[in-house]
Amino acid sequence: MAAPNELHGAPLPNPDTPLYAAFYQNVVKYPDVVALVSTQQASTHYETQSPSINSSKGKNDCLRWTYQELDQAIQRLVVGLKGRGLKTGDPLVMFMPNIAEYVIATWAAYQIGCTYVPINPKGLLNVRDIRHMMQTVMKGCQSDFLGVIAGSSDMCARIEELTAGLNCARILVEGEVNGWTPFEELMQIAGPQSEANLCKDHYSELSDQTLFFTSGTTSLPKGCMMPSSYGYAAALRWRESNVPMLPGDRVLFTLPNNHGFGWLCIIAPFLNAATVVLPGPSFVPEATIKAIHEEQVSHAGLVPTMIHALGSMPLPSEKLSSLVRIVLGGSPPTEEVIRVCLESLGSSGVENLYGMTEGILVSSGVVGQSSEMINGRDVSIGTPLPGMTVRVYAKDSTVAPGTGEPGEMHFSGPSLINGYVGGADENFYNDADGRSWFRTGDKAFIGSDNRLYLIGRYKDTIIRGGENIEPSAIEAVLGQIPEINVLQPQVIRAPDHVAGEVPVLVVNREVDSNTANVLKETVLAQMGNLYVPAEVIPIQALGQETYPKTMAGKVQKTELESLVRTYWERQQAQEQADSNGDHSINGSSLGSHVMRSLCTAIEKKKGQQIDLSMRMIELGIDSIMSIAILSYVKKETRVSLPSSLFFTQATIGAICQQISAVSEPEGFLRFTPVIEEKPSNLCFSVLLQGTPRPGVPSLFLAPPGSGNAFVYRMLPKFSNDRAVYSFGSPFLMTKSESSWTIEETATIYANTIRNIDPQGPYILCGWSMGTATAYETAYQLHEQGKQVLGIIMLDLALPRPPPKIAEATVELFEMMGVFPPIRRQGQPDVEIPAFRKKHRVAAYYAKMKYVPRPFDISGNATRPRIFVIWAGHGDHDRMGAMVLDAMEVLKKEGPDTKMKTSGDWLQVPRESFDAGGWDEMVGPENVEWGIVEDADHDTLIESEELVSVASLNSLPEFGRLTKHS
């Protein structure tokens, strides 16, 4: 039985069988089955024709070869190549489009025992990469002879330059160039009919050599000598799947033939005795649609950009209904791509194939609707192909994460390459049993359905103030919208002196401010403030006309990031130079200058114009962003504004008017933002993660004593993409902030929840003091006839008002260690603002006075379930006692003391765990509790073990937690 962090493919029999030997078995077994259709080449090509085939079913007059005829063509080329000196072990490098000659040469290479090396002809423009690849070929093959086939004469000069000084046979398919042997000339030599039989023993001794180059974003391509089991695994999976690929099935091939996905999509069909259909030398949407329709193609390998191109073309009335499998590769599909496949194109099935040139293959299998592959924003890549094993480990360790928890994907199997050609790499390693493994660098998790879900690349992860942002997640959201997808949005990290790193969005063309705002607002609405790009940058602003790409057509994110960094640093240098100018301002205009600077900074960071009627807190400016905005204002005006102004309930217009009225610098020394008399009926809310979806209850988070909605930003991402909203205290920065009650706060939270989701049902959660407001909010919703499925209580017991409340102050809380600093990745810690400390003290009194009421279950109402999750260390329920201890220290040492009380109550292992009294409110049968052993009160919400709390469709669960009821 596999470990929970490990998935295995089915057994793969005979993975070392030479490819041509398997192909020849199909020649013998299915001699009259059509092997190859090339719609753009004549039926009389190389004087091979099958009238019985070409005249059947009204097919157009084009090249159609049976397996027997294709093999005869292969034999003719084998004899021709051998006659030019090519032998076993020599590399045969091919710069060829998708034509019959490419197919013939591929199988001829395998029959002779050459090292098969397909290279994208477009790559000849990149001399540096091609020269490196040719050097790698010669080093990896250790041969004194080289065969090169060029598709057309315009390639010859560059190839001659690259192969100068090498013992080389040069072959040309189209055109005539001195020193090059025409391909047609080699095909004139009749291959002996008995060639295959005479060489049968020879085939069994061959060891296939297939050399591809990685198409990643590294500076130079890496050579990968790919085992043939890579092709056998795909052939077996497709042959035995729920939509089997059978002999004679039509399989479209229009992918680039120089990388692994393309190779699979032509080799595997031949291994399954299917019919490969070439619609032309390269991808042309019109020709592709015509070939699928006329040849009744049932299987096709395509990349998402091809899908979008096909989806925008006119189709036959019956669409492309012959398709039963579209295999998607190259990049993760979005829901929009799958919709185009199934609805626009008319295919009955889609398969997501994840692979790497290093040898890993994982497939979702064929699905008939997007919900079978995409869960929220998490895309399932399925299970390993035959012979392969995938493990998920925590990054840089061999610790297995729990179900649904992310880690790095590791791979093993017969298709794994034996390292890169000519270079060692630490990502290849052997385990204790001597088995070879590869660290992929991809972030993924294994779901409760035992399928693998891809999140992104570790090296692409953006760390904003300690929070991880996956560029692929933002790109997936934008990719759902066709009007945005045409911009090919690329999310790239940029340096930031406050947050460390921020996401920026690069697009492939110039866009106006309205389009840039649409892009940002789309991310804001679907993902939350954390993920909104700091800026939208057209590639032209980076000094490029198009994205830098690899020869396989993938965007080189490393190069793009370098361009963005240069651009970003230039922009910041200009801003610095501008801010170093003359700052002398007339006293009467100082306030206006500060106000304009503040508005400019907000609009720059938020990427949208300010609505003066909006409440300042509704801007959703967190502590990281507020530091950046206020730093900008200080550089521009030499005036320091308090961060509290971003959390006031007053309107932006009122704050701007207040600032504008200040005429002297002294007026800003003790500047206090406008304080509203009372809160509004709705509180500030922010979508932290996930996607709101009908029928999937959202999770609503009540803040702890600080009243800060953004404290939950460190909460690990839930694997099921449940929408998670966080609230800010409605009494923060109001005249009622020191006298509010739990009941008043809960009423505003309940109003806000119903405003976001009028119907429900709901799940609530509270951390620390937020447990009390979460409970009271759930109680009020229940009394209003709304369904509350569950309440998650993080590390606090049922409030029980004491006979006498110990008097607390900010100073006492500081002595107790209640205010840890705000941590920022790679940046100095920041002290908690004074206004939040004041709110924390008020929350203490509100909680101490609160008397919770048990749920009434009269009528048809049911009580919600309560889930209590305790931190293994610390006991915040001792706060009242610790206030008394702090008062004793203060009384003994005097008001100026620097002494602190013992911090044991925050750190030592908790001695007892139970339902925390919450069973008195809903009944013991409705309460479960669990422990996150290694966490304390403050680190609990950062624990990866909490990602499982909302993994069910309708109710939370504890997942890996030690669970009790």
N, C-alpha and C positions, 0 to 999 in steps of 0.2 A: 504494500500500500504506500502511495507517494506521501511525502511530508506535505503539510498544508501550504508550504511555500514553493511547492514543486509540481510541475505538470509534465506528463510523458505523452509522446505520440505513440501510435500503434507500432508494432514491430515492422522493420523494413527488411524483407528478404533479399539476399544477393546484392547488396549495395555496391559491390566492387565489379560487377559485370561490365565489361567494356560497352560503351554506348552503341558502337556500330554492330556489335554482336546482337544486342537486343533489337536494333533496327532491322537487321537482316532476318531475324526470326519473323518479323511482321511482313517482310518481303515474301518469305516462303509461305506464310500462313494466309496472307491477304494480298496476293499478287495483283488482283484486278480491282481492289479498292482504290479510289482516287486518293493520292497522297498529297498532291500539290496543285493549287489553282493560282495562277498569276494573271490577274485580270487585265494588266497593261502590256502583256507580252503575247506574241502571236502563237497560234496553235502549232505552227510548223517550226518553232524554235529548235535549232540544232537538229532539224530533220526528224524530230520525234513527234509522232502524232497518233492519236487513238480515235479514229472516226466514230467508233461505237460510243465513245464517251461524249465527244463534242457534239454529236447530233442528238443526244438524248435530252428530253425535257426542255427543248428549245433554248438551251444554254448559249450564251454568246460565244463567238469564235475566239477563244483565248487559250493560253497554255493550260492544259490539264493532263497531268501525268499520274498514272497509277503507281503503286509501290514498285512494281516490276520495272516500269519505264524510268522512274526516278533513279532506281538503283543502277540501271544501265547507263544513265547519264553520269552517275557518280563514278562508275568503273572507268569510263572514258577519261574523266578528269584525273583519277588516281594514276592511270598509266601516263598521262601527260605530265603530271607533276613529278612523278618519279623520273621521267625522262629528262626533266630539267634539274635533276640532282637532289630533289627533296626526299628525305628519309626519316625514319623513326627518330623522334627526339628533336628534330628541327622545328623552329617556330614558323607558323604560317600566319602572318599578320594581314588582316583584311580591313580595308577602308571601303566598305561597300554599303549601298542602300539595300532595301528589302526587295530583292529581285530573285529570280530562280537561280542565278549564278551564286548568290550568297548561300542558298540552301545546299546546292551541289558542293560548293567548296567546304562548307561546314562538315558535311558527312565524309567528304574525301579526306579532310584533315584527321578525323577520328579513325578512318580505316587505315591510313598510312601509319598512324601513331604520332603525328605531329602535335606540337603544342598549339592549340587553337587560341588565337588572340584577335578578337574583333575590337576595332577602335572606331569611334565616331569620326567620320570624314570632316565634320565641322571643326573638330579639334585641331586640324592642321593649321588653323590660324593662330593657335597658341603654341608657338615654337618651344617655349620653356617646358610646358607640360609634356608635349609629344616627345621631345628629346629625352626627358627623364623616363618616359614610358618605354621608349625603344632601348634605352640603356638597361632598364629593369628586365625587359624581355631577354636580352642577350645574357644578362647575369643569371637570371632564373633558369634558362634553358641550357646554359653551358654548351652551346653548339657553335660550330664554325661555319654554319650555313643558315641563311634566312630566306624565306619565301614571302613575297609581298604581293597582294592583289589589290589593285586600285579600281574603283568603280568607273571613273571617268578621267579623261586626259588632263583636265585642269588640276588634278591632284599631283601629277607626276613630278613636276619640278621640285615641289616642297619635299616629296618623299625621297627623291634622289639626293637632295641636300641632307636629309636626315640619315640616309643609309650609305652615304659616301664612305668608301674605304672598307665596306663590309662585303663579304662573299655572298652575293644576293641574286635570287631569281625574281625578276620583276614582271608581273602579269597585269594586263590591262583589259578591262571588260569592254568599254566603249571608247572608240577613237583609235588613233594611231600615233605613236611616239617612238622615235628611235631608241633602241635599247630595251624596249618593252615588248614582251611576247603577247600577242592577242589571245584572250581567253578562248575565242572561237577556234584558234589554231590548235589548242590543246584538246578541244572537244572533237576534232576531226579524226583523232586516233581511235580506232575501234577497240574498245576494251574486250578482252576475251570473255566469252560466255562462262567459262569455268573459273573465272578469277575468284569469285566468292568461295566456291567449294575448295579451290586449291589453298586459299588462305584461312580456312576455317580455324585451324589450329593456331595460326598466327594471331587471330583476333583475341583468343583467350589468354594470350601472353601479354597483350598490350595493357598499359596503364594509362587511362585517359589523362590528358593534360589540358586544362581549360584555364586560361589566364585572363582575369578581369581586373579592372582597376576601380578602386572605391570611388563612388560619386558623392562623397560627403563634402564638407566645407573646409577640409584641411588645405594647407598651402600647396602640397603636391600630392597627386594621386598615389595610392598605395597598391602594390600588386598583390592579388589574391589568387593563388592556384586552387581553383575550386574543384572539390571532388565530384564525381558524377552522381553520387548519391543525392546531391541537391536536386537534380532532375528526376531521379527515380522517386524521391519522396513526393514531389508534386504530382507526378504521373499516377502514383498509387492512390494518393488522396483524392484526386479528381476522378479516377476510375471507380473508386468504391464509395463515393459520396452519395448523398441523397439525390443529387442530380448527376448521374454518372456520365463520364465522357467515354463514348463507345466507338468502336471501329467505324469509320465513315462519317462520323459527326463533323460538321463544318466548324473550323476554329479560325477566327480572324487573327491575323498577325500584322499589326501596324505600329508596333512599339520600336523605339531605337534598339538595334540588335547588339549593342555593345555593353549592356549591363545585365545584371542577374535577372531582373524581372522579365526583360525581353527574352533572354535565353530560355527561361522556364516556359514562357508562353509559346515557344516554337519547338523546343526539344520534347517537352512532356506530351504534346499532341502526337508527335511522331512515335513516341514510345507506346502510345495507346492506339496506334494505327488509325488515328483520325485524319481528316483532310485539312491541311493548312491552306488558308485563303489569304493571298497577298493582294490588297486593293491598290497597291502602287508602291513606288520606291520609298515614299515617306508619307506621313499622315496628311491627308487632305479630307476635310469633312464630307464634301459632296461624294468623292470616290468611295469613302468608307461606307457611307449610307447605302450607296448603290450596290456595293459588293455584299453587304449584309442582307439586303433585300433580295437581290437576284440569286445569290448563292444559298439563301436560307441558312445563314450562319447561326449556330446555336450557342457557341462559346466565344467570348472575346475578352482579351486582356487590355485594359485601358487605364489611363491616369486621369485624375479629376479635371485637369485642363482640357483634355480631349472630350470628356463628358459635357462640359459646358459648351464647347464648340459644337458638338453634335446636337445638343439640346436647343441651340439657337437656329438650326437649319430646318427648312420645310421637310416633312416626312411623308411617306406613303400613307394612304388612309388607314391601313391596318398597323401603322407605325412599324416598329422592328420587332414584331411579335414572335419571330422565330427564335429570338434570344432567350435562353433559359439560364445563362450564367454570364454576368459581367464581372470579371475579376478586376478589382480596383487595387492598384499598387502605386508606389512612388511617394505618396503622402496620405495621411489619414483622411478618410472621407468625412464630409459633413452631412448633416441631414438633408441639406439642399441637393448635394450630389446624388445621394441615394434616391431622393424623390425624382430627380431628372431621369435616372436609370429606369425606375419602375413605372413612373407615370408618363413622362414626356416621351421616352424612347420606347416604352412598352415591353421591356424585359420582364420576365417573370421571376428573376432572381438576381441577387447581388452577393458577391463574396469579397470580403476585405482580406487581402493578403499582405502580411507584414514580413519583410525580409531584409537581410543585410548581406552584402557581398561576402562577408566573413563566413557565411554558411547557415545562418539562422532563418527558419521559416515557421511562421505561425499563421493560421487561417481561421476565419470566423465560420467557414462553411457557407453554403448558399442560403440566404434568407430572403423572405418575400416582403418584408416591411422593415422600415428603419428602426422601429422599436425593438426588433430582435437583435440589433447590433449596437444601437446607441442608447445609453441610459443617461438621460440628461445631457451633459456635455462629455461624458465618459464614453469613449469609443472602444468597443470590444474588438480585439484582434484574434480572439478565440483560443485555440489550443494548438500545441506543436504538431507539425507534420510527422509522418512515420519516421521512427528511428531517432527522433530528437527529444531533448529534455530541456526544460526551462526552469530556472530557479529565480526567486526574488529575495534579495538580501538587503538589509539596511545599508545605506551608502557607506563604502569603505569598511565593511565588516562582513562577517559570516553569520550575523544575527538575523533570524527569520522574523520579519514583521508579521502581524496578524492579518487575518482575512480583511481585505479592503484597505489595508494600510500600504502606503507607497514604499518602494525600495528600488534598487537597481537590478535590472534584468541580467542574469547570467545564462549562458547557453552551452550545451554540450551535445555531441552526436557525430555520426560518421560524416556528415556534410561540413563539419567545422574545418576550416583551413588550418594548415600547420604553420601559423604565423604569417607575417607579411614577407613577400619575396625580398630578400636582401636587407632585411632590417628586423631587429628584435622589438617587441612591444610588451610592456608589463601587464597589459590587459589579457594576455594569454597566460594561463597558469594550469598546473596540475593539482588535483585535490589529493587527499590522503590515500585514496585508492589508486592513484596514478592516472586518473581519468582527466582528459584535457577539457578545459573550460575557457570561455571568453566573456569578459565583462563588456557589456554592450554600451554602457553609458546612458542607456535609456531608462527613464523613470516610469515604473508601471506598478500595478497591483493585481493580485489574484482575487477576484470577487467571490462572493458566497455561491455563485453559480459555477465555480471552478473554471472560469474563463479568465483570460489575461486581458487587462485594460491598459492601454498606453496613455501616459500623461504627457510626456515630453522628454527633452534631452536635459540631463543634469547641467551640462556646460552652458545651456541657453537660459537657465533659470535666472531671473532677475530678483535680487534681494533688496527690497525697498524698506529701509528702516527695520531690518530683521524679518520682514515678511516675504515669503516666497511667492513669486508671480511666474506662472508658466506662459511664455509667449504663445505656445501652441493653443492654449485655452482661449486666449483673446482672438487669435486668428480664426479659430473654429467658429466663434460667435459671429465675427464679421463675415466669414465665408458662407453663412446661411442666407445672406441677402445678395441676390444676383447683381444689383446695382453697385454694391460695394465690392463684391468678389472680383469684378472686372478691374479693380484698382490693384489687385494682387497684394493686399496689405501684408507687410512684414513687420512684426514687433521685435524691436531691437533694444538692448539696454543702453542707457547713456549715463555718464557719471553725474552725481549730484552732491554738492558739498554738505547738504543736510541729511538727505535720505540715504546717501551712499550710491544707490542706483535707482533709476526710474525708467519706466517703459516709454519709448517713443514709437510712433507709427510711421513707417516709410511706405509711400505709395508710388505707383509706376508712372504718374503723370501729375501735371500741375492741377491743383484743386483750389476752389475759392473757399472763403471763410465759412460759408454756409455748409458746404460739403464736409469740411473739417469738423464743424460742430456736430453734424449728423453722425460722423464716425465716433466722436467722443460720447455723444449722448446714447448711441446704441450700446456701447460698452458699459456706460453708467447704468442704463436701465436694466441690462441683463446680467451684469456681473458686480456692480457696486463701485464705489468711489476709488477703492484701492487700485483697480485695474485700468482706470482711465489714463490713456497716454498723455504724457506731459506736452507733447507737440506732434503735429502731423507734418511730415517733411516729404516733399516730392523728391524723387531720385535725382531730378535735374538740379536741385539745390545742393546736392552732394557732388556736383561736377560730373555726373554720369548721365547718359541718355537712357540706358537700360540697366537692370540689375546685373551685378557681376554674377556669373553662373559657372558651374562646372561644365565639363564637356557632356555630361549626362543631362544638362538642363536644370539642375538644382541651383537655387539661389545660394550663393556663398555667403552665409551669415557672418562668418569671421571677417571677410573683407568688408561686408556691409557695415558691421559694427565698427570697424576701423574708420570708415568714411564718416559714420555718424559721430564718432568721438571727436574727429578733427573738426567737423562742422560745429558740434556742441561747444567745444573749447573755444573756437573762434567767436561764437556768439557770446559766450560768457565773458571773454576778454573785451569785446566791444562794449558790453554792458558795464563792465568794470571801468573802462576808460571813460564812458559817459558819466558814470557816477562819481568820478574823480574830478569833475569840473567844479565850477564856482557854485558853492552851496549857500552863498549869502542871499537871504530872502528878506524882503521887507516884513516887518512884524505883522502888518495888516494882512499879508498874503500867506503867512506861514501855514495856517490851518488849511487853507485851500490847497496849498502845495502838498501837504501831508495827505490830505483826502484824495487828491488825484493820484499820488504815488501808491496809496493803499489800493485804490480801485484798479489801477494798472496791474499791480502785483497779483491781485485776486483773479482778474480776467486772464492774466498770463498763465497762472497755475491751474485755473479751472477750465481754461480754453473756451470760455463763453462770456457773453456780455452780462453785466450785472442787472438784475431786476431790483430796483430800489424798494419795491413794495414787499420783497421777500424778507422773512426774518433772518437775521444774521446766522443763527444756528442752523438754518435750513441749507446753508451752503455746503454743509458736510465737511468742513475743514478740520482734519485731524491734527494731532500735535506735530507730526512731521511736516505737514504742509504749512502749518501756522508759523513754525520756526523759519521756513524759507521765505514766507511772505513778509514777516516782520523784519527779517534780515535785509531784504530788498528795500523796505521803507527806510530803515536806518541808514543804509548806504546812500540813498537818494536825498534824505532830509536831515540826517543826524538826529532824528527824533526816535525814541524808543516807545513803542505802544505795547500795552499788556495783551497777552494771549487771550485773556478773558473776553475781549470784545467779540471773538468769534463764537462765543457760546451764549451770548445774550439773547433774550427773547425779543429784543427790539428789532425794528426793521433796519435794513441796510441804509435806507434813506435817513432815518433818524440818527444813526451813528455818523453818517457822513456830515449831516448838518451840525452835530455836536462837535466833530473834529474841525470843521471849517470855521467855527466860531472862536477857536483858540487863536489868539493873536500873538502871544509871546511864548518863547521856549519854556518859561517857568510853568506855563499852563499845562504842559504835558508831563511834568514831574510826578504829579499825583493824579494822573488822568484815570477816571473810572467810567466805564461805558454806561450808557443809559440803562437804568434798571426799570423793568416793567412792574406794574402793580401786581399783576397775577398772570399765571400762564394761560395759554389758549386751550381750547378743548382737544387739540391734537398735539402730540409730542414730536420731536425730531426722530426720524427713523432712517436707517440706512440698510440697503441690501448688501450684506457682507459677502455672500457667496450663493451659488446655486441659481436655478432658473424657476420662477413661479410657473406652475403648470396646473391646469384644472385636474381635480381629483387627487392631487398630491398635497397633503397638509403641509403648510409652511411651519417653520420653527421660529418662535419669537423670543428674543432674549431680553430679560430685564437686567439693567446694569447694576453693578455693586454700589457701594456707598459713594463712590466718586461721581456717579451720575453720568459717566462717560460712555457713550455708545461704542467708541472705538477700542475699548479694552478687550473686546472679543475678536479683534482682528487677528490675534495670534492663534485663534481656534483652528485646528487642522481641518483641511477640506474634507467634507463628507463625500464618500465615493458614489452615493446615489444622486448627487446633484440637487438635493432638496434645497429649496429657497430658505435662506437664513437671514432674518431681519434682526437688527439690534436697535434698542431705544436709548435715547438720551433723556435724562431727568427733566421733566417739564418745569420744575421749580428752580432749576439752576439759573443763577443770575436774575432772580426776581426778588421783590420785597418780601415774598413769603418763604424764601429759601431756608430760613432757620426755624420755621414753625409748621412745616407740612406734615402730613400723615401718610401712612401706607395706603389707607383707603382712598384718599384724594388722588394719589399718584396712580393707583390701579385703575381708577375710573377713566383717567386720561389715556392710560395704556390700552384699556378695553376699547375706547372710542377709536384709537389709532388702528388697532387690529381690525376692527369691523370696517374701517375706511379702506384698508389695504385689501382685505378679503371679507366681503360681506357675509358669505355663506359658511365658511369653515369647512370641516372641523379644524381644530387648532392643536398645536403642541407648544407648550411654553417651557422656558428654562430660566433659572436664575442662579447666579453665582454669588456666594457670600450673602450680604444683605439683600441682594436681588432675589433670593429664594422667597423672602416674605412678600415682595411685590408680585413675583410670578404667581405665587399661590393665590393672593388676593385678587389678582386680575382674572385668573382661571375661575375663581369663585363667582366673581361678578358676571363673567360671560355665561357661566352655568345658570345663574339666576335669571339671565336674560333669555334663556332657552337655547343657547348655543352649545354645541358639542365640543368638549375639550377631551381629546384622546389621552393625553398624558402631560405630566409636569416633571421636568428634570431638575432636581435639587443638587447643586454642586457645593458640597462641603459645608453645610450649615443645618442645624437641627431646627425643629419647630420652635418658633419664638414663644417664650414664657415670661410675661412681664414680672419683674422682681418687685418685692414690697416697696423698695426704695431704689431709685435709679441713681447710680453713682454719677456725679457730675464730671463730664468730659470736656476737654478743650483741645485745640490744635496742639498746644505745647505738650499736653499729656500724651496724645497720640504719637507725637514725634519721639518722646521718651520710650514709648513702647515698640517703636520700629514699624508703625502701621503704614508709613509712607515710603516704600522703596522707590528709588529713582526710575525714571523712564529709560529703558535700555534701547540703544540704537546700534544696529550692526555697523561696526567699523567707525563709529562716531562716539564722542563723549556722552556719558549719561546726562540726563536733564532732570532737574528737580521737579516734582509735582507742583503745579501752580497753586498759589494760595487760595484761590476761589474754590478749587476742587477739595483742598484740605478742609475748608469751612463747610462744604457740602457734606463731606464725609462725617463730620461731627454731628451735623443735623440728622443724617441718616441713622446714626447710632441711637439718637433719641427716638426717632420715628419707629425703629425696630423694637426698642425696649418698651414702647407704649402699645404696641400692636397686639391685639387679641384675635387670633385667627378663629374662624367659625367652621365647623364641620359641614361637609356637603350634605344637602338635603336630597334624598332620592325618592321623594314622593312622585306619583305619576309614573311616566315612562322614562324619566331621567336616570342616567347611570353615572356613577362616580368615575372620575378619571383615575388612571393608574399613576402612581408616583414612583419615580426612579431616583433614589438617593445615591450619589456618587461621592465617596469620601476620598480625600487625599490621605495617603498613608502616613504623612508626617504633619505635625502641627494640629492645634485644636482651637479654631476661632470662636467656638462657643464659650471659651474662657475669657472673652474680652472684658466683660463686666468686672470679673475678679482682677484682671490685669490693670484696669483703670484705678481700682482701689490701691493696688500695689504702687502704681505710679504716683498717686496722691501722697502716699506715705513717704516715698523718696523725696518728693517736692517739699513736703512739710519738714522733713528732717534736714535736707541739704540747702533749702532756700530757693527762691525763684530764679536765680542765675546759674543754677547747677547745670553741668554738662553730662551728668550721669544718666545712664540708660537702665531701664529695667532688663531683667533676663529675657533673652529672645527664645528661650526653650519652648515657649508656648506656640511659636511659629515653626519650629524645626524638628523637635523630638518626635519619635514614632508615636502615633496615636495609640492609646492603650485599649480602647474598646470601640466596637462598631455595631450599630444596629439600625433600626428603621428611623432613628432620630426623632421619634414622637409623631412622625407624619401619619403613622397608621391610625392615630386617634382621629384624624380628619377624614379619611376615606375608607377605613377598615383595613385590617392586616392583610386580607386577601388581595388588596390592590396596591401593595407596596413591595418593591424589591430594592435591594441595596447592593452596592459593590464597592470595590476598593481599587484605586490606582496606586499600587504599592510605593513606587519611587517618587511620587509627586508630593509637594507641600501645597499649602493653600494658594500661594501666588503662582506656582508653576503648573497647577492642575489643568488650566485651560489651554496650555501649550502642549499637553501630552498627546502623542500620536494615538494613544489608546482610546482617546475620546472620539476618534473618527467613526467609530461604530455605533455611536449613540442614536443615529437617525438612519440606520441602514435598511430598515424594513419599509414597505410601501405605506403602511398606515400607522405603525407604532415604533417607538424607539426600542433599542435593545442594548445590552451591555457588551456584546461581542466577547473580547478576550478578558474582560474584567472578572475578578473573583466575584461571583454573584451569589446572592442569598435572598431568601424570601421568607 
